[in-house]
Amino acid sequence: MKSSISFIIGFLLIINSTIAGAEIEGYEVVSRNNKENITLYGKKMNGLYRGFKIDFKGSIYTRPFWNSETSPTYAPKIFYKDINKDQKEELIMTLTTGHGTGVLLEDVHVFHTIDNGLTEVIVDNPLAIIYKNVKTKLSNAEAEICIRDKEYKVDITPFEIRPENLFNDIGFGSIIDYEVINNKLMVRVSGQISPAVSSIGDIIIIYEYRNKMYQAKTIDFIKNINENPFYGPVKD
């Protein structure tokens, strides 16, 4: 009798795993990591993917309030890396919520893997980090960015911006771009000084896990594209 019960339980577990790994009716595969057996599904509604489901190694997790663009160019990205040095991989997903000329908006979601299950962890908003830690000043000739004890200055005269088209101060938020580079969660937030100039450089925030959430470890401003990790040379 015991062997029969064990067989039935094992059979049901196999069925459950098979169903979870199969396509989900009414949903499209939005992104997939075949190596790690992770698939993200979404429903296409009103030009966006909504009502997401995550198939994480055979278990289904629902995220009904996520949304993402449907263009394959801006498909969600799946990372499975150890970003907090706990010797366990974390699941990181980025979703593009908007794009256009000089605009790229992404959300990020980080999950810790506990007993082969998922627990979502808060990631501090990059704009909140900037507003708390960065001071800026803008004149007709120069943009100034102060981050804690570091000061950066950008000569804006080569842009030849008419004074009436110049913002009152440096603006942030038109580009919010997340990546996992060398096992570090990073975000790139561009600084803008007028509608015609999409960026004078990027604030790069590297996150660390601290006090049960992901917070800024370092904040830097990079104006030279050749020194910017988001443009090379190495993405992991």
Stockholm file with secondary structure:
# STOCKHOLM 1.0

chainA/1-236         MKSSISFIIGFLLIINSTIAGAEIEGYEVVSRNNKENITLYGKKMNGLYRGFKIDFKGSIYTRPFWNSETSPTYAPKIFYKDINKDQKEELIMTLTTGHGTGVLLEDVHVFHTIDNGLTEVIVDNPLAIIYKNVKTKLSNAEAEICIRDKEYKVDITPFEIRPENLFNDIGFGSIIDYEVINNKLMVRVSGQISPAVSSIGDIIIIYEYRNKMYQAKTIDFIKNINENPFYGPVKD
#=GR chainA/1-236 SS CHHHHHHHHHHHHHHHHHHHHSCCTTCEEEEEETTTTEEEEEEEETTEEEEEEEEETTEEEEEEEEEEECCGGGCCEEEEECCSSSSSCEEEEEEEEEEETTEEEEEEEEEEEETTEEEEECBCCHHHHHHHHEEEEECSSEEEEEETTEEEEEECGGGCCCGGGSCSSCEEEEEEEEEEETTEEEEEEEEESBTTBCCSEEEEEEEEEETTEEEEEEEEEECCGGGCGGGSSCCC
#=GC SS_cons         CHHHHHHHHHHHHHHHHHHHHSCCTTCEEEEEETTTTEEEEEEEETTEEEEEEEEETTEEEEEEEEEEECCGGGCCEEEEECCSSSSSCEEEEEEEEEEETTEEEEEEEEEEEETTEEEEECBCCHHHHHHHHEEEEECSSEEEEEETTEEEEEECGGGCCCGGGSCSSCEEEEEEEEEEETTEEEEEEEEESBTTBCCSEEEEEEEEEETTEEEEEEEEEECCGGGCGGGSSCCC
//
